[in-house]
């Protein structure tokens, strides 16, 4: 295995810069194997041009057809576990905020803790929507749909996208939940959701830069791409979708070298950030696949996502250990380690890659055996059943 982490950081940056001028068309070694998988994903999503012509409603990841297939494919034990977990949070009151902010903050600093509590609403929206979706024929599950709707009606009128992708990294959970209950939303709330999607896409596809130049190359940009993609498809704007597609491919080949090594690994020396970098790109590719577009296996991506997943695979499988953040060049990592924030020192825990490989296996079946060895979140297991 070739490891670019042995190169000086400046050399790696020059390498990534040189890769930025990707060719318009290049051969993808696995294209023959991957194309049928991605076609199957799009068909199972109930998406594509024919489906789009039949349904005027926009969606981020789950069309009405895909939601029905989730219900069919989720096993009974998983459905029961989802309902049980959702039942436990039914009494939780929404905590909407106009802005959430955790980026660069240690626990208990400024808005960190309040923002974390508010962000739980995003996760619970998806949990409640899935609990309803996997057993919509049972009358008592109506309460879960009602709870998801309550979260959306609390957040959408007041939330203003900050265009900070670290603060909003998990906002897609709220949007994925929206997909599953949008048929129950009033017209005004639907309009607010699509307006939020447009603001997100426009903000994340703009020129705003925060921090040092590496934010255009690392996980920061990966999350920008994910959020821009989600917003563009939610808005249903063809021009924004086209721009998100272009930005996705450009970032993939800047961020991942030909050997599958991510910029984040060189910068942070941490598998945590390899996962945090790759997962938003796999989410963006999954969103595109649900609309009939193959971003994962497209020639413009040069096979880099598959290469990165293969590079990480022996670590995620437990065959290779890694001591986290030993050579990180980011000072905030040292602050978090000194504050004993969990995960910022010591050996990497491979369970962090569970959601990543579960989602990736739906785009590339070569990763299904590894995904089966890991334990993803209940919501990930159901949403990508």
N, C-alpha and C positions, 0 to 999 in steps of 0.2 A: 504494500500500500504506500503510495506516495503521500508525504505529509508536508504541505507547504508551510506548516507552522515553524519549520526550521529556518525559513527565510527571514531576514530582517523585515520589520514592519514596513519600512519605506519601500522595500522591493515588492512586497505583496501589494501595496497600494499602486505601484507602477504597473504591476501585472493586471490588477483589476481595471485600471484606467485604460490599458491597451485593449482589454476585452470589450470595452464599452462600444466600440464600433463594430457591432455584430453584423454578419452578412445577412442579406435579405432572405437567402434560402440556403440551407445546408442539410446534409443528410443526417438523420437521427438513427443511430444504430438499432434502437429497439422499436422503431416506428411500426414495423410490421406486426410486432406483438402487442404494442400498446394501443394502436388505433381501434381494434375491435373492442377492447376493454372500455375505452372512453366512449365509443358509440353506445355500448350497453348501458353505461352510466347515464348518458343523456336520455336514452329510451326509458330507463327505469324512473327517471325524474319526471317523465310526462312532459318534457320540454321539447324545444325545437321549433322550427318555423311553423309547422302545421298546428302544434298546440298553441303557439302564440297567437295565431290567427283566430283560434276559437275562443280564447279567453283574454279579455281586455285587462284583467287585473294583473298588475306587476307583482313580482315576488323577488326575494333575495336568493333563497336556496330551495324552498319547497313550494312547488305549484300544488294545486288541489289534488292533482293526480298522484304526485309524489307523496303527499301527506297520506293518501289512502293506502299507498304501498308500504309506507312506514308502519301503518296499523297492521297490515297483513304480515309483515316480516318480523316484527318484534315478538320474541317468544313470550309466553305467558309469565314466566318468572321475572323477566325484565320489566314487563308491563306492571306487574304487581309491585315491584321494587320502586318504580317511578311513582306510582300512585301513593305508596306509603310515604315516600320522601316528600312529595308535594303536599300531602295531607298535613304533615308536621309543620308546614309554613303557612297554612291558610290564614292564620290569625295575624300574620305579620303585616303591619301597616306600611304602605309605600313611603319611601323617603326620597322624593324627587328633588333634584337640584338643577339649577340652570347650568352649572359647570361642576365637573369633578376634577380633582387634581391630586395626584400621588407622585408624579414623575419628579425624581430628584429628592424626594422626602423620605426621611427615616420614620418608623412608627412613632406616633404621637407628635410629630412636627406639623404645624399649621393645619391644613385641611385633610391630612392623610387619613386619619381614622374615620372621620365623618364621610369622606369620599368612599372609603372601602365599604362602609355600611350601606351607602346609597347604591353602590355598584352591585350589591347583592340583589337588588331589584332586577337588574338585567338578567342575572342567572336564573332568578326565580320565575321571571316571565317565560323563559324557555322551558323550565321544569314544569310549570303549570300547564303550558300549552301542549307539551308532549304528553303529560299525564292524561289530558283530555283526548289528544289525538290517538293514542294507542288503544283506547277503549271507549270511543265516542258513542257506542251503542248502549252503554250503561248509563242510566239516568243520573246516578249520583255524581258522575264525573263532570256534569255541567258546572259544578262549583269551581272546577279547575279552569275551565274556559273563562268563567266570570272573573276569576282572580287575575288571569293573564290580561284580560281586557281592562281591568281596574288599574293595573300597572301602566299599561299603554296610555290610558286616558289621563293618568297622573303625570306621566313624563313628557309626552309629546307636545303639549301646549307650552311648556316652559323651558324645555331643554335646548340649549344653544351649543351646537358642535364647536369645540375649541380648536379643531385642527391640530390637536396634540395627540399623536397616535399612541403614545404610551399611556396617557390618561384614558384614552378611549379604546384601548386594545380589545376590551371585552364587550364593547357596545354591540358587536354582531349578535350576541346572545339575545338582546332585546329585539333585534330585527328578525332573527330566526324565529323567535316566538311570535312576532307579528305575522309572519307568513301563515302560521298554523291557525290563527284565530281571526284573520282579517275579514272573513265573511261575516263576523259578528260585530264588526266595528261600524259606527255611524260614518256618514260621508265626511263629516268635518275631521274626524280622527284619521281616516284614510288620507285625506288631503294633507294633514299635518305630518304624517309618516313620509309621504312622498316628497314633501317640501324639505324634511330633514335629510332624506336621501340625496336630494339635489345639492343642498348646502354642504353635505359631507363630501360629495364627489368634487364639487367645485373647489372647496377648501383644500382637499388633499391632492388635487391635481394641479394646484397653483404653484407659485414659486416660493412660498414661505419656507424659510429654513430656520431651524432652531439649533443652537449649539455649534459644535465644530463641524468641519466639512464631512466628517465620517458619518453624520446622520443621514447623508444621502446615499450611503453605501451599506449600512448595517441594518439591524433589526428595526430601527426607527422607520426606515424607508419600506421595509417589508410590511409593517403594519399600516403605513400610509397606503400602500398598494391594495391591501386587503380592504381597508375601510372605503377607499375610493371605488373599488369594484363593487362592494356591497351597495354603496349609495347610488352608483350609476344604474345598476340593474333595478334597484327599488324605484328610482325615478323613472325608469323606462326610457331614458334619453339615449338615442343611438350614438350621438356625437360624444357624449361622456363615456359611454361604453367603449367606443373605439379608442379614445384617449387612454382609458384605464388599461385596455389590452396592450397598447403600445408601451406604456410605462411598465407594465408587468414584465414583458419580455426584456426590455432594456435593463431592468433591475436584476432579473434572474442572472444574466450573464455578467453583470458587474459584481454581484454579491457572491456568486459561486464560481470557483475556478474549474478548469477542465478535469481536475482530479476529484471534484466534489467537496473541496474545502471551502467553507464559508468565510467571508470577511470577519464575521463575529468571532470565529474561533481564534484567528490571529490576533484580534484586538482584545479579547476577554479571556482566552485560554480556559474556556468553560463550556462543557456540553450543555449546561443550562441555557446558554445563549445560542448555541447551535439550534436547539429545539425552538427557542423563542423566536429565532430568525426564520426557520423553515416552516413552522406551523402556519403563520399567516399566509405564506405563499401557497401552501396546500389548500387552505381555506379558499383563497381567491380562485385557484384552479378548480376547486369543487363547485364554487358558485357559477363559474363559466360553464363547466360541464353540465350543470343542471339546466342551462339555457342552450345546450346543444353545441358548445364550443370546446374544442380540445386545446387548452392552454398548456397542460402538463406535457403532452407528447408532441406539441407543435414543433416544426423544424426551427422556428425562431428561438426556442428555449434551449436548443443544442443538447438536449439530454441532461442538462445540469441538475434539475431537481432529482431525477433518478440517481445521478452520480452522488449527490449529497446524501440522499437516504441510504445508499450503499456504504458510503464512507462512515456514517454514524452507526450502521447496523451492528458491527461487532461490539460496540459499547452498549447499545440498547439491548443486545442479547446477553449481556453479562460476560462476554468472552474477554473483553479488555476493560481494565479499570481506568479511571481518570481522577486525579486530584484537582479540584476546582479552583480557578482564579489565581493560581500560583504566579503566573506571569502576566496578569492583566495589566494593561496600560491605562485603565480607567480609574481615576482616583476614588470615585464614588463606590466602587467595588470594595476598596480597602476600608472605607467608612462603614459599609454595611457589615463587613467581616468583624471589624472592631466593635460594632454594636451588637454582635452575636445574632444578626439576622439569619434565620435558618436558610441553609443552602449556599451560603456565600463563602464557605471554606469546607474542607474535608472531601471525602470521596463523593463522586456523583452518584445519584440514585436513579437507576435506569427507568424506574416507573414514570419519571417525568416525560418520557417519550411515548407513553401509552396512547394518548389521544392522537399524537402526530401519526403514528403508524396505523392506527385504526382508520383514520381518514385516508391516508395514503393508499392503503390496501384497496380502497374502493376505486381508486384511479389506476392502480398498478398491482395486479394480483400477485406479483412476485413477493410483495411484502406481507401477504396474508399469513404465512406461517409465523413470522415475528409478531404480527399484531395479535395473533391468538395466544402468544406467550405472555402478553402484557394485560393490564387491567385498566381500561379507560374509564372515564366518568360515565355514569348511567346515561346522562343526556347525550354524550358523544356516541355511545353504543346504539342508542335508539335513533338519533338523527341520521346516523350513517349506517343504518341496519342493512 
